[in-house]
Amino acid sequence: MASPAQVEAMIKTGLPDAIVQVRDPRGTGDHYEVVVVSAEFAGQSRVRQHQIVYTAVQSAMASGEIHALQLDTKTPQEWQATTSA
C-alpha cells in the first residue's frame, strides 16, 4: 500500500513544479483521487496529461501498491480559474 504522502512524492518526482492533492476516499490505501496542477500540462491533451502522471507512479501501479487512480489534471491557469470562481 502507498500512503497519500508517498503518492504525492512520486508525482512530484516526475513533475517537480506540481501542486498535488491526494485523497484516499475508501481508506484502503490503494484507491486514490488526485488533483495535479502543473505548467507542464500546458498545450497537452487531457490524455497526455494523465499519461505524464501515470508515468510518475508506474512502479507503484505495476506492483499493486496503487490499484486505482482517479485523476483531475489542470494547468496553473485552469486551477486559478476554478479556485477563484
Biotite code that builds the C-alpha atoms (Angstrom):
import biotite.structure as struc

atoms = struc.array([
    struc.Atom([0.000, 0.000, 0.000], chain_id="A", res_id=1, res_name="MET", atom_name="CA", element="C"),
    struc.Atom([1.125, 3.513, -0.743], chain_id="A", res_id=2, res_name="ALA", atom_name="CA", element="C"),
    struc.Atom([0.284, 6.380, 1.574], chain_id="A", res_id=3, res_name="SER", atom_name="CA", element="C"),
    struc.Atom([-1.103, 9.644, 0.208], chain_id="A", res_id=4, res_name="PRO", atom_name="CA", element="C"),
    struc.Atom([2.247, 11.267, 1.030], chain_id="A", res_id=5, res_name="ALA", atom_name="CA", element="C"),
    struc.Atom([4.071, 8.606, -0.994], chain_id="A", res_id=6, res_name="GLN", atom_name="CA", element="C"),
    struc.Atom([1.738, 9.096, -3.966], chain_id="A", res_id=7, res_name="VAL", atom_name="CA", element="C"),
    struc.Atom([2.334, 12.843, -3.771], chain_id="A", res_id=8, res_name="GLU", atom_name="CA", element="C"),
    struc.Atom([6.120, 12.329, -3.611], chain_id="A", res_id=9, res_name="ALA", atom_name="CA", element="C"),
    struc.Atom([6.088, 10.026, -6.657], chain_id="A", res_id=10, res_name="MET", atom_name="CA", element="C"),
    struc.Atom([4.140, 12.554, -8.684], chain_id="A", res_id=11, res_name="ILE", atom_name="CA", element="C"),
    struc.Atom([6.380, 15.432, -7.582], chain_id="A", res_id=12, res_name="LYS", atom_name="CA", element="C"),
    struc.Atom([9.431, 13.415, -8.608], chain_id="A", res_id=13, res_name="THR", atom_name="CA", element="C"),
    struc.Atom([8.046, 13.259, -12.141], chain_id="A", res_id=14, res_name="GLY", atom_name="CA", element="C"),
    struc.Atom([6.590, 16.780, -12.070], chain_id="A", res_id=15, res_name="LEU", atom_name="CA", element="C"),
    struc.Atom([8.711, 18.885, -9.700], chain_id="A", res_id=16, res_name="PRO", atom_name="CA", element="C"),
    struc.Atom([6.585, 22.025, -10.166], chain_id="A", res_id=17, res_name="ASP", atom_name="CA", element="C"),
    struc.Atom([3.318, 20.233, -9.406], chain_id="A", res_id=18, res_name="ALA", atom_name="CA", element="C"),
    struc.Atom([0.739, 21.095, -6.819], chain_id="A", res_id=19, res_name="ILE", atom_name="CA", element="C"),
    struc.Atom([-0.640, 17.714, -5.753], chain_id="A", res_id=20, res_name="VAL", atom_name="CA", element="C"),
    struc.Atom([-3.686, 16.904, -3.643], chain_id="A", res_id=21, res_name="GLN", atom_name="CA", element="C"),
    struc.Atom([-4.260, 13.237, -2.793], chain_id="A", res_id=22, res_name="VAL", atom_name="CA", element="C"),
    struc.Atom([-7.375, 11.745, -1.199], chain_id="A", res_id=23, res_name="ARG", atom_name="CA", element="C"),
    struc.Atom([-7.961, 8.155, -0.147], chain_id="A", res_id=24, res_name="ASP", atom_name="CA", element="C"),
    struc.Atom([-11.784, 8.110, -0.253], chain_id="A", res_id=25, res_name="PRO", atom_name="CA", element="C"),
    struc.Atom([-12.113, 4.428, 0.659], chain_id="A", res_id=26, res_name="ARG", atom_name="CA", element="C"),
    struc.Atom([-9.429, 4.445, 3.328], chain_id="A", res_id=27, res_name="GLY", atom_name="CA", element="C"),
    struc.Atom([-7.874, 1.345, 1.773], chain_id="A", res_id=28, res_name="THR", atom_name="CA", element="C"),
    struc.Atom([-4.532, 2.824, 0.726], chain_id="A", res_id=29, res_name="GLY", atom_name="CA", element="C"),
    struc.Atom([-4.822, 1.653, -2.864], chain_id="A", res_id=30, res_name="ASP", atom_name="CA", element="C"),
    struc.Atom([-7.599, 3.763, -4.459], chain_id="A", res_id=31, res_name="HIS", atom_name="CA", element="C"),
    struc.Atom([-6.833, 7.458, -4.773], chain_id="A", res_id=32, res_name="TYR", atom_name="CA", element="C"),
    struc.Atom([-8.400, 10.641, -6.079], chain_id="A", res_id=33, res_name="GLU", atom_name="CA", element="C"),
    struc.Atom([-5.642, 13.015, -7.157], chain_id="A", res_id=34, res_name="VAL", atom_name="CA", element="C"),
    struc.Atom([-5.591, 16.601, -8.374], chain_id="A", res_id=35, res_name="VAL", atom_name="CA", element="C"),
    struc.Atom([-2.363, 17.549, -10.145], chain_id="A", res_id=36, res_name="VAL", atom_name="CA", element="C"),
    struc.Atom([-1.581, 21.095, -11.266], chain_id="A", res_id=37, res_name="VAL", atom_name="CA", element="C"),
    struc.Atom([1.493, 21.613, -13.440], chain_id="A", res_id=38, res_name="SER", atom_name="CA", element="C"),
    struc.Atom([2.735, 24.070, -16.050], chain_id="A", res_id=39, res_name="ALA", atom_name="CA", element="C"),
    struc.Atom([3.966, 21.026, -17.986], chain_id="A", res_id=40, res_name="GLU", atom_name="CA", element="C"),
    struc.Atom([0.343, 20.278, -18.882], chain_id="A", res_id=41, res_name="PHE", atom_name="CA", element="C"),
    struc.Atom([0.024, 23.438, -20.985], chain_id="A", res_id=42, res_name="ALA", atom_name="CA", element="C"),
    struc.Atom([-0.718, 22.581, -24.599], chain_id="A", res_id=43, res_name="GLY", atom_name="CA", element="C"),
    struc.Atom([-1.104, 18.865, -23.799], chain_id="A", res_id=44, res_name="GLN", atom_name="CA", element="C"),
    struc.Atom([-4.291, 16.868, -24.308], chain_id="A", res_id=45, res_name="SER", atom_name="CA", element="C"),
    struc.Atom([-6.031, 15.560, -21.194], chain_id="A", res_id=46, res_name="ARG", atom_name="CA", element="C"),
    struc.Atom([-4.955, 12.037, -22.205], chain_id="A", res_id=47, res_name="VAL", atom_name="CA", element="C"),
    struc.Atom([-1.318, 13.138, -22.445], chain_id="A", res_id=48, res_name="ARG", atom_name="CA", element="C"),
    struc.Atom([-1.566, 14.906, -19.069], chain_id="A", res_id=49, res_name="GLN", atom_name="CA", element="C"),
    struc.Atom([-2.803, 11.684, -17.480], chain_id="A", res_id=50, res_name="HIS", atom_name="CA", element="C"),
    struc.Atom([-0.049, 9.688, -19.196], chain_id="A", res_id=51, res_name="GLN", atom_name="CA", element="C"),
    struc.Atom([2.544, 12.020, -17.654], chain_id="A", res_id=52, res_name="ILE", atom_name="CA", element="C"),
    struc.Atom([1.127, 11.392, -14.167], chain_id="A", res_id=53, res_name="VAL", atom_name="CA", element="C"),
    struc.Atom([0.802, 7.634, -14.724], chain_id="A", res_id=54, res_name="TYR", atom_name="CA", element="C"),
    struc.Atom([4.465, 7.512, -15.773], chain_id="A", res_id=55, res_name="THR", atom_name="CA", element="C"),
    struc.Atom([5.383, 9.062, -12.418], chain_id="A", res_id=56, res_name="ALA", atom_name="CA", element="C"),
    struc.Atom([3.503, 6.375, -10.450], chain_id="A", res_id=57, res_name="VAL", atom_name="CA", element="C"),
    struc.Atom([4.130, 3.482, -12.830], chain_id="A", res_id=58, res_name="GLN", atom_name="CA", element="C"),
    struc.Atom([6.185, 1.341, -10.449], chain_id="A", res_id=59, res_name="SER", atom_name="CA", element="C"),
    struc.Atom([3.541, 1.556, -7.693], chain_id="A", res_id=60, res_name="ALA", atom_name="CA", element="C"),
    struc.Atom([0.788, 0.714, -10.180], chain_id="A", res_id=61, res_name="MET", atom_name="CA", element="C"),
    struc.Atom([2.752, -2.255, -11.549], chain_id="A", res_id=62, res_name="ALA", atom_name="CA", element="C"),
    struc.Atom([3.463, -3.624, -8.071], chain_id="A", res_id=63, res_name="SER", atom_name="CA", element="C"),
    struc.Atom([-0.167, -3.283, -6.989], chain_id="A", res_id=64, res_name="GLY", atom_name="CA", element="C"),
    struc.Atom([0.546, -0.680, -4.305], chain_id="A", res_id=65, res_name="GLU", atom_name="CA", element="C"),
    struc.Atom([-1.863, 1.574, -6.170], chain_id="A", res_id=66, res_name="ILE", atom_name="CA", element="C"),
    struc.Atom([-4.857, -0.164, -7.676], chain_id="A", res_id=67, res_name="HIS", atom_name="CA", element="C"),
    struc.Atom([-6.826, 2.833, -8.956], chain_id="A", res_id=68, res_name="ALA", atom_name="CA", element="C"),
    struc.Atom([-6.015, 6.464, -9.574], chain_id="A", res_id=69, res_name="LEU", atom_name="CA", element="C"),
    struc.Atom([-8.735, 8.956, -10.428], chain_id="A", res_id=70, res_name="GLN", atom_name="CA", element="C"),
    struc.Atom([-7.027, 11.999, -11.914], chain_id="A", res_id=71, res_name="LEU", atom_name="CA", element="C"),
    struc.Atom([-8.006, 15.616, -12.304], chain_id="A", res_id=72, res_name="ASP", atom_name="CA", element="C"),
    struc.Atom([-5.187, 17.396, -14.126], chain_id="A", res_id=73, res_name="THR", atom_name="CA", element="C"),
    struc.Atom([-5.005, 21.142, -14.652], chain_id="A", res_id=74, res_name="LYS", atom_name="CA", element="C"),
    struc.Atom([-2.650, 23.846, -15.818], chain_id="A", res_id=75, res_name="THR", atom_name="CA", element="C"),
    struc.Atom([-1.964, 26.632, -13.295], chain_id="A", res_id=76, res_name="PRO", atom_name="CA", element="C"),
    struc.Atom([-4.331, 28.888, -15.263], chain_id="A", res_id=77, res_name="GLN", atom_name="CA", element="C"),
    struc.Atom([-7.140, 26.315, -15.122], chain_id="A", res_id=78, res_name="GLU", atom_name="CA", element="C"),
    struc.Atom([-6.503, 25.798, -11.408], chain_id="A", res_id=79, res_name="TRP", atom_name="CA", element="C"),
    struc.Atom([-6.627, 29.520, -10.715], chain_id="A", res_id=80, res_name="GLN", atom_name="CA", element="C"),
    struc.Atom([-9.907, 29.833, -12.631], chain_id="A", res_id=81, res_name="ALA", atom_name="CA", element="C"),
    struc.Atom([-11.527, 27.020, -10.616], chain_id="A", res_id=82, res_name="THR", atom_name="CA", element="C"),
    struc.Atom([-10.272, 28.195, -7.227], chain_id="A", res_id=83, res_name="THR", atom_name="CA", element="C"),
    struc.Atom([-11.271, 31.835, -7.739], chain_id="A", res_id=84, res_name="SER", atom_name="CA", element="C"),
    struc.Atom([-14.740, 31.038, -9.084], chain_id="A", res_id=85, res_name="ALA", atom_name="CA", element="C"),
])
